[in-house]
Amino acid sequence: NNLALCLEYSEIDSTGGGVVIGVDNDPLSIQHACDNFNLIQNLKNNFNFVVDDMRLFAKNKENIQADVFVLASAAYYISREDLSSLFVNMVANNNIKGNIPFYIRVRSKKDFRYGYGKKIGPSRFKMPEDGVTGENGAKIEFYSENEIVNILKDKLNLRDYDVMTLEAQNKQNGVIIFNSDIIVWGWIN
């Protein structure tokens, strides 16, 4: 799971004018992120990546006051109930400022994975252990555009937003996979 929280993102420079905070529950992914950020001269020492579950991070951290909130390609691995709770915790714990830019990417119900594996909720499926996508055993939540937008409006006061669809095909384990994601860019809180 990934959660990127950015402080003064537009002012990150060699003078140390901001910090990028990233959360992932995989230590290797955190190490890769650190390695990549260390390659960018003006970002050295201006980031803090931690190993944690994004739901627990949102619940336990307080007063981050992020200027940008990004959930790129991670939100679909948690249930919609957990996603809603994450948003409530981010606001309640003062982890995001008011009137900030927001980005989220979730799986659409047109995606290959929708209906693949065992159904564990109305729009949630557990991928097979020997699945073709490499997401063995992953639990994936799927949304319609209206569903995700309504959650964002209700929990984060989403406004001035654009909804986009990202669709692509790729070959995995000899099978052509159709990927379909919903992207929402907007302003929240």
C-alpha positions, 0 to 999 in steps of 0.5 A, a space after each residue: 500500500 502506498 500513501 504519499 503525503 507531501 509538505 510544501 511540495 512546490 517548494 522542495 529545493 536544495 535549500 530544504 524548503 519542504 518534505 515528501 512523506 511516503 508510506 508503504 507496507 513493503 520495506 523493499 519498496 521503501 528502500 527503492 523509494 529512498 534510493 530513487 530520491 537520493 538520485 535527485 540532487 535537490 531532494 536529498 534529505 527532503 523526504 521521509 519514507 516509512 514502513 507502515 500500513 497506510 490505514 494505521 499511519 492515517 489513524 496514528 499520525 497527527 498534525 502533518 498538515 500536508 499541502 498535497 495528498 496523493 494516493 497513486 495505485 494503492 487505494 484499490 488494495 483496501 476495502 471501500 470502508 477502510 478507504 473511507 476511514 482513512 479519509 476520515 482519519 486524515 481530516 480528524 488528525 489534521 494530517 491534511 490542510 484545507 483547500 489542497 490538491 488531491 490525486 487518487 487512482 482506483 480500479 474501474 469495474 471494466 478492469 480485467 480483474 473485476 470478477 476474477 478470483 473469489 468475490 468477497 464483497 459487492 465490488 471486491 475480489 480476492 485474486 487467485 493464488 496462481 493468478 496471471 497478474 502477479 497479484 496473487 491473493 491480493 484483495 482488490 476493490 473496484 469502483 464506478 466513477 460515481 462511487 469514488 467521486 461520492 466517497 471523496 465528496 462525502 469524506 474529503 469535500 472534493 470539489 473542482 475536480 476532473 475524472 479521467 479514465 486510464 485504460 491499457 493492455 499489457 501481456 502478463 504470463 502469456 495473457 493479454 490483460 486489460 487494465 482500467 483505472 479511474 483517476 480523480 484530480 481535484 481539491 479537497 478539505 
